[in-house]
Structure formats: structure tokens, C-alpha cells
Amino acid sequence: MACRLCDKAYQHQQEVYVHTETPAHAEIINDLLWTENEENFLPHGLISEETEAPIVIGYQQEVDSEAPILINLDLQVPLFFSQFHRVIEIVPRDDEQRRLVREHYRFYKERGYPVNTHEIKQNPFRK
């Protein structure tokens, strides 16, 4: 889902920072973005490589990004979330992870951030 969201943002000429929990997780997302869209390459790179691509993947606790969109794949709300115009959290099927994302939802809401939810159904014809 994160790769699909990156693709959509890129198609709308929006830069994205994908925040992961660990360097290994960042590498997995990096690899997945190479194969997400067979028709169009999604320019991306790891923050550790100091890339200037429109899609940046990282795991650091401090980020200096001018991207308007943050996709948070960490189990915690990153301290720097407020520097982004939009924060996207993906609600997984796993009950424990779902509980954590709901806590994130309450965290944002209690601080006065507008929160919208979107139900996105997985396309059964997509790999």
C-alpha cells in the first residue's frame, strides 16, 4: 500500500518521505519501489544516500525534509511529523499493529490536527 501511495503522490508531482522503523525496513521499501510500477519508474532513494529523489525512504529520528507528505510506517509517531503538510498512516490487518495506529490517530486528534480516514480496499487483481 505504501508503494501505491508513493506512486499516486509521484503522479501528482508531490514529494514524499517514507519513514520506516529500521534500516532493514527502509531497504525493503526501497527494493519494493523498484518493482511497484512496471510501466513507470518511481524515482526514489534512501536518505542515507543523501538522495534528491522525490521519494525518500529513511528511519532516522531527525529528518530535514521539504517533502509535503510523510508516510509513517514506524510503530511510533515520529517526533518530526509536524513539519509535513500531510501524514499518512496505513492501518494494517494485524490486531496489535492496528491498535498502535489507532493510538497514533488519537495522538494527532488530541493535538488538534485534522484527521481524515479513507478505506482503501485491496484490488484482488493486483499482485
C-alpha beads as a LAMMPS data file, in Angstrom:
LAMMPS data file: protein, C-alpha beads

127 atoms
126 bonds

1 atom types
1 bond types

-500.0 500.0 xlo xhi
-500.0 500.0 ylo yhi
-500.0 500.0 zlo zhi

Masses

1 110.0

Atoms # bond

1 1 1 0.000 0.000 0.000
2 1 1 2.851 2.406 0.806
3 1 1 4.290 1.862 -2.668
4 1 1 0.925 2.562 -4.272
5 1 1 0.639 5.784 -2.255
6 1 1 4.138 6.822 -3.366
7 1 1 3.150 6.155 -6.969
8 1 1 -0.001 8.243 -6.611
9 1 1 1.903 11.133 -5.000
10 1 1 4.564 10.992 -7.718
11 1 1 1.897 11.084 -10.436
12 1 1 0.628 14.289 -8.767
13 1 1 4.182 15.696 -8.627
14 1 1 4.281 15.532 -4.823
15 1 1 7.432 14.670 -2.897
16 1 1 7.193 12.007 -0.208
17 1 1 9.228 10.969 2.805
18 1 1 8.612 7.343 3.824
19 1 1 9.564 6.813 7.459
20 1 1 10.380 3.262 8.488
21 1 1 11.312 1.663 11.779
22 1 1 14.750 0.282 10.884
23 1 1 17.411 0.441 8.159
24 1 1 16.395 -3.082 7.094
25 1 1 12.772 -1.973 6.694
26 1 1 13.927 1.033 4.637
27 1 1 15.844 -1.337 2.348
28 1 1 12.731 -3.482 1.864
29 1 1 10.651 -0.454 0.845
30 1 1 13.483 0.698 -1.411
31 1 1 13.518 -2.706 -3.144
32 1 1 9.719 -2.791 -3.449
33 1 1 9.655 0.616 -5.138
34 1 1 11.876 -0.772 -7.908
35 1 1 9.134 -3.236 -8.827
36 1 1 5.909 -1.402 -7.882
37 1 1 5.084 0.083 -11.237
38 1 1 6.209 -1.904 -14.270
39 1 1 5.279 0.904 -16.662
40 1 1 6.822 3.894 -14.858
41 1 1 9.936 4.128 -12.734
42 1 1 9.395 5.789 -9.366
43 1 1 12.496 7.867 -8.629
44 1 1 13.435 7.143 -5.060
45 1 1 16.356 6.624 -2.750
46 1 1 17.468 6.089 0.796
47 1 1 18.062 9.117 2.992
48 1 1 21.395 7.576 3.979
49 1 1 22.485 8.019 0.353
50 1 1 21.623 11.730 0.554
51 1 1 19.354 11.374 -2.452
52 1 1 17.457 14.236 -4.013
53 1 1 14.774 11.963 -5.467
54 1 1 11.128 12.934 -4.973
55 1 1 10.554 9.785 -2.900
56 1 1 12.939 9.425 0.034
57 1 1 12.999 6.499 2.450
58 1 1 14.546 6.735 5.895
59 1 1 14.467 5.708 9.513
60 1 1 16.294 8.483 11.379
61 1 1 14.817 10.199 14.412
62 1 1 15.508 13.633 12.936
63 1 1 14.724 14.467 9.343
64 1 1 15.282 17.621 7.353
65 1 1 12.829 17.126 4.532
66 1 1 10.898 19.600 2.448
67 1 1 8.505 16.917 1.213
68 1 1 4.881 17.784 1.906
69 1 1 3.854 14.167 2.577
70 1 1 5.038 11.794 5.281
71 1 1 4.117 8.115 5.063
72 1 1 4.747 6.734 8.525
73 1 1 5.488 3.003 8.600
74 1 1 7.053 3.138 12.064
75 1 1 5.201 1.780 15.072
76 1 1 5.653 5.161 16.757
77 1 1 4.720 8.678 15.744
78 1 1 7.984 10.312 14.649
79 1 1 8.943 13.445 16.576
80 1 1 9.258 15.424 13.351
81 1 1 5.761 14.647 11.985
82 1 1 4.574 18.258 12.303
83 1 1 6.971 19.524 9.618
84 1 1 4.855 17.784 6.957
85 1 1 1.605 19.048 5.444
86 1 1 0.121 15.543 5.365
87 1 1 0.842 12.447 7.419
88 1 1 -0.344 9.113 6.115
89 1 1 -0.668 6.120 8.410
90 1 1 -1.628 2.742 6.996
91 1 1 -3.874 0.608 9.190
92 1 1 -2.659 -2.997 8.947
93 1 1 -4.708 -6.142 9.432
94 1 1 -2.652 -7.319 12.415
95 1 1 -4.614 -6.562 15.616
96 1 1 -1.641 -5.303 17.657
97 1 1 -0.385 -3.025 14.898
98 1 1 -3.942 -1.816 14.293
99 1 1 -4.160 -0.852 17.987
100 1 1 -0.922 1.152 17.698
101 1 1 -2.121 3.027 14.620
102 1 1 -5.361 3.867 16.419
103 1 1 -3.234 5.356 19.209
104 1 1 -1.481 7.466 16.567
105 1 1 -4.902 8.627 15.368
106 1 1 -5.825 9.747 18.893
107 1 1 -2.403 11.412 19.298
108 1 1 -2.919 13.573 16.195
109 1 1 -6.535 14.346 17.052
110 1 1 -5.754 15.360 20.671
111 1 1 -3.223 17.852 19.346
112 1 1 -5.762 19.464 17.061
113 1 1 -4.579 18.095 13.738
114 1 1 -7.338 17.413 11.233
115 1 1 -7.690 13.664 10.778
116 1 1 -9.332 12.033 7.792
117 1 1 -9.785 8.352 7.203
118 1 1 -10.046 6.582 3.871
119 1 1 -10.979 2.976 3.413
120 1 1 -8.918 1.546 0.614
121 1 1 -9.766 -1.930 -0.487
122 1 1 -7.011 -4.060 -1.944
123 1 1 -7.511 -4.731 -5.645
124 1 1 -7.993 -8.535 -5.962
125 1 1 -6.479 -8.472 -9.464
126 1 1 -3.267 -6.802 -8.365
127 1 1 -0.234 -8.888 -7.438

Bonds

1 1 1 2
2 1 2 3
3 1 3 4
4 1 4 5
5 1 5 6
6 1 6 7
7 1 7 8
8 1 8 9
9 1 9 10
10 1 10 11
11 1 11 12
12 1 12 13
13 1 13 14
14 1 14 15
15 1 15 16
16 1 16 17
17 1 17 18
18 1 18 19
19 1 19 20
20 1 20 21
21 1 21 22
22 1 22 23
23 1 23 24
24 1 24 25
25 1 25 26
26 1 26 27
27 1 27 28
28 1 28 29
29 1 29 30
30 1 30 31
31 1 31 32
32 1 32 33
33 1 33 34
34 1 34 35
35 1 35 36
36 1 36 37
37 1 37 38
38 1 38 39
39 1 39 40
40 1 40 41
41 1 41 42
42 1 42 43
43 1 43 44
44 1 44 45
45 1 45 46
46 1 46 47
47 1 47 48
48 1 48 49
49 1 49 50
50 1 50 51
51 1 51 52
52 1 52 53
53 1 53 54
54 1 54 55
55 1 55 56
56 1 56 57
57 1 57 58
58 1 58 59
59 1 59 60
60 1 60 61
61 1 61 62
62 1 62 63
63 1 63 64
64 1 64 65
65 1 65 66
66 1 66 67
67 1 67 68
68 1 68 69
69 1 69 70
70 1 70 71
71 1 71 72
72 1 72 73
73 1 73 74
74 1 74 75
75 1 75 76
76 1 76 77
77 1 77 78
78 1 78 79
79 1 79 80
80 1 80 81
81 1 81 82
82 1 82 83
83 1 83 84
84 1 84 85
85 1 85 86
86 1 86 87
87 1 87 88
88 1 88 89
89 1 89 90
90 1 90 91
91 1 91 92
92 1 92 93
93 1 93 94
94 1 94 95
95 1 95 96
96 1 96 97
97 1 97 98
98 1 98 99
99 1 99 100
100 1 100 101
101 1 101 102
102 1 102 103
103 1 103 104
104 1 104 105
105 1 105 106
106 1 106 107
107 1 107 108
108 1 108 109
109 1 109 110
110 1 110 111
111 1 111 112
112 1 112 113
113 1 113 114
114 1 114 115
115 1 115 116
116 1 116 117
117 1 117 118
118 1 118 119
119 1 119 120
120 1 120 121
121 1 121 122
122 1 122 123
123 1 123 124
124 1 124 125
125 1 125 126
126 1 126 127
